[in-house]
Amino acid sequence: MPCRSSSRWDSFTRFRRDAQGVVSRVGLLLLDEIHLLNDPGRGPTLEAVVARMRTLSQSADVRGTPIAALRTVSLSATIRSNAHSAGPSLAHRPSPPLHRAPGVS
């Protein structure tokens, strides 16, 4: 299971010759700190990673591999006040939290 920051994954998928073999085995894209989409410094890289992974998942070359059924889970501890801003970029509607830690409203 590759675990990378958005900038590292962006670099890996763009510049490594063997990236396609690794990327084709990714079935779940877990995006933490999704509220950074609005950050001028880090948002464009995060958005590029999401777009690239979605494009790759729809390629005819990956049929029958895990990425062909790519699922995306977006996480943020602070997105409650601006959840509407992330939805259009990710082409989905935000879901209510599945679990809240005790003492967290």
C-alpha positions in Angstrom: 0.0 0.0 0.0 1.8 3.2 -1.1 1.4 6.0 1.3 2.6 9.4 0.0 1.9 13.1 0.3 0.1 14.6 -2.7 3.3 16.2 -3.9 5.3 12.9 -3.6 2.6 11.0 -5.4 2.3 13.6 -8.1 6.1 13.4 -8.7 6.0 9.6 -8.6 3.2 9.2 -11.1 4.7 11.8 -13.5 8.3 10.9 -13.5 8.9 7.2 -12.6 9.0 4.8 -15.6 7.7 2.0 -13.4 4.8 4.0 -12.0 2.1 2.4 -14.2 2.7 -1.0 -12.5 2.2 0.5 -9.1 -0.6 2.8 -10.0 -2.6 0.1 -11.7 -2.8 -1.8 -8.3 -4.3 1.2 -6.4 -8.0 0.6 -5.7 -8.5 3.2 -3.0 -7.3 6.8 -3.1 -7.4 8.2 0.5 -7.1 12.0 0.5 -6.4 13.6 3.9 -6.7 17.3 4.5 -9.0 17.8 1.5 -9.6 21.3 2.7 -6.2 22.1 1.2 -7.9 22.2 -2.3 -8.4 25.9 -1.7 -4.8 26.5 -0.6 -2.9 28.4 -3.4 0.3 26.5 -2.6 -0.8 22.9 -2.2 -4.3 22.9 -3.7 -3.2 22.6 -7.4 -1.0 19.6 -6.7 -3.7 17.8 -4.8 -6.2 18.6 -7.6 -3.8 17.3 -10.2 -3.3 14.1 -8.3 -7.1 13.5 -8.2 -7.5 14.3 -11.8 -4.6 12.1 -12.9 -5.8 9.2 -10.9 -9.3 9.5 -12.3 -8.0 9.8 -15.8 -5.8 6.7 -15.3 -8.7 4.7 -13.8 -10.7 5.3 -17.0 -8.0 4.2 -19.4 -8.5 1.0 -21.5 -5.1 -0.2 -20.5 -6.1 -0.8 -16.8 -9.3 -2.8 -17.4 -9.3 -5.7 -14.9 -6.9 -4.0 -12.5 -7.9 -2.5 -9.1 -7.5 1.1 -10.4 -10.3 0.5 -12.9 -12.7 0.5 -10.0 -10.9 3.4 -8.1 -12.7 4.6 -5.0 -11.9 8.0 -3.5 -12.3 8.8 0.2 -11.8 12.4 1.2 -11.0 13.4 4.8 -10.8 16.7 6.6 -11.2 17.7 10.2 -11.9 21.3 9.3 -14.1 21.1 6.2 -17.4 21.4 7.9 -17.7 25.2 7.3 -16.7 25.0 3.6 -17.7 21.5 2.5 -19.5 22.9 -0.5 -16.2 24.1 -1.9 -14.6 20.6 -2.1 -17.6 18.8 -3.6 -17.5 20.3 -7.1 -13.7 19.8 -7.4 -14.1 16.1 -6.5 -17.4 15.6 -8.5 -19.3 14.2 -5.5 -21.3 15.5 -2.6 -19.8 15.5 0.9 -21.2 12.8 3.2 -21.9 13.3 6.9 -19.1 12.0 9.2 -19.1 8.3 9.9 -17.6 8.7 13.3 -16.9 11.5 15.7 -14.4 11.2 18.4 -15.7 11.9 22.0 -15.7 15.5 22.7 -15.6 16.6 19.1 -18.7 18.4 17.8 
